[in-house]
Amino acid sequence: MSTTSTLHQILLQPTDVLFFRDGRPMAGSLAGHTAGWPLPNVTNHALHAALHRAGFDGLHGHDHHRYDRTRVTDARKFGSVLTAGPFPVRIEGVSPSAVRWFFPRPKDAQLNGSVAVTMRPVRSIPHAQDDPWIGSSLPEPLAYAAANTEPPSKEAGGEPWISAAAYTKYLCSDSGSIDPATGPHFLRDSDLADIEQTIGITIEPDTGTTGHGEAAGLIYSAHYLRLREEFRLGLFAEALDKIGGDPDNKRDLIALLLRDSPLRIVVGGQQRLCTAHCSEATQPLPFPKGLHAATEFLELPNRKCAVKWVLLTPALWPEIPAQKKDGSPQNSHPGGWLPNWVRLDWDAETRQSRPSEDNGRVLLTAGPGVRKSERKGGSAGSPISARLVAAIVPKPIPITGWALVVPDPRTDGSNAKSPFREAGAKSTHLAVPAGAVYYFEAESPGEAAKLARALNWHGDTDGGEIRNRRSTLLGEKGFGLGVCGTWKAYGEA
């Protein structure tokens, strides 16, 4: 994203209860998890829909690769839309800057009212490649388990939302203490919104009626999110559309869409409306800033440097098969909880990992990757000497959607047009939720700084732009934003 006024802060104020559902069943007593905090793709799709409804002329089209491996030219619009969010925002004044942003709690800080680190990697457990430990069930390439430094408690977990100031304290200190007089820094879900439940009657999609056909006698239970008066859904968005396909001549579509702000747009399901208040993005952005200087990362007893990466938003790392669509071979990868940019010798047929000295090695580079350098005509960046050694990954969250019938503008010999995508549910992906923590060992302080530069959402800048989205899928929708800190092993002072 650019640091100029083309980056916009958008605060969404619901005018009614909101409805957000995922891919889980929704029938009878099953509510389908319809009142959780919306995922990044929800607000991104809301902006896309609003841009389509705006009826702009002369839009730049983007090519679309079909499932049958053919390519459709200029089939998609608004491919330049980039978003980050939504996060809970508390209004604390009339000025656009008088707001407080909140972010998901890291999973290694589990105390109420604190951001003190309570989960640490246990380095005393040897890696299976060096000295197999019969009691270990760690998957490749993990070397250390994470252990709790606190005694067992029924109140484990802590408040799910912490302020940007508290997050910065978490990244820079082990104590976790923060002055409560400076404002609210810890929120539970009930502090943000109320959950309302209703019973509905299923509507038959073909006829739009109830009580007939497939919808006869079917009811469902739904939960709705009623945001409290002082809270908003906060996100940042940018959409620079090429005029006449000229990359040096662009127009700001977000500014054109929200120039008469506030504007009502549909967000989530059931045509629920929000009022969008748009303003120029503050500099720097109000997101937590990760560590990035070589001197900020602790040295471990094995002389490696400790770097941890914490997700601010969910991330999607899909399974990579052993063959491409054209049949040519490629390096397979299990995906799932393991980032695709972490090396793992994986057998796609047996679905088992093979021991290798390269397992866990970070595949990111300090600079452009090979494909980008080939596309831009430059040289590729140097490898980063770092390895993934531990992780705290909560249960996955399902990501899905619904596709409409979109006509294919490509014509065949008979000049007939056919749909390139059938209506129906999109493929369901399982995403790593925000708050997940990944621990790395870098070979030197310089390599630790390179890794942080590649993983921090802001790189090594002061936070004026979003540079890195480390999700293989849906990065443009705000997935894969994270910040870097450092870590100590269990039992070390």
Buried (B, 14 or more C-beta within 10 A) or exposed (E): BBBBEBBBBBBBBBEEBBBBBBBBEBEEEEBBBBBBBBBBBBBBBBBBBBBEEEEBEEBBBBEBEEEEEEEBEBBEBBBBBBBBBBBBBBBEEEEBEEBBBBBBBBBBBBBEBBBBBBBBBBBEBEBBBEEEBEEBEBBBBBBBBBBBEEEEEEEEEBBBBBBBBBBBBBBBBEEBEBEEEEEBBBBEBEBBBEBEEEEEEBEBEEEEEBEEEEBEEBEBBBBBBBBEEEBBBBBBBBBBBBBEEEEEEBBBBBBBBBEEBBBEBBBBBBEBBBBBBBBEBBEBBBBBBBBBEBEBBBEBEEEBBBBBBBBBBBBBBBBBEEEEEEEEEEEBBBBBBBBBBBBBBBEBEEEEBEEBEEBBBBBBBBBBBEEEBEEEEEEBBEBBBBBBBBBBBEEBBEBBBEEEEBEBEBEEEEEEEEEBBEEEEEEEBBBBBBBBBBBBBBBBBBBBBBBBBBBBBBBBBEBBBBBBBBBBBBBBBBBBBBBBBBBBBBEEE
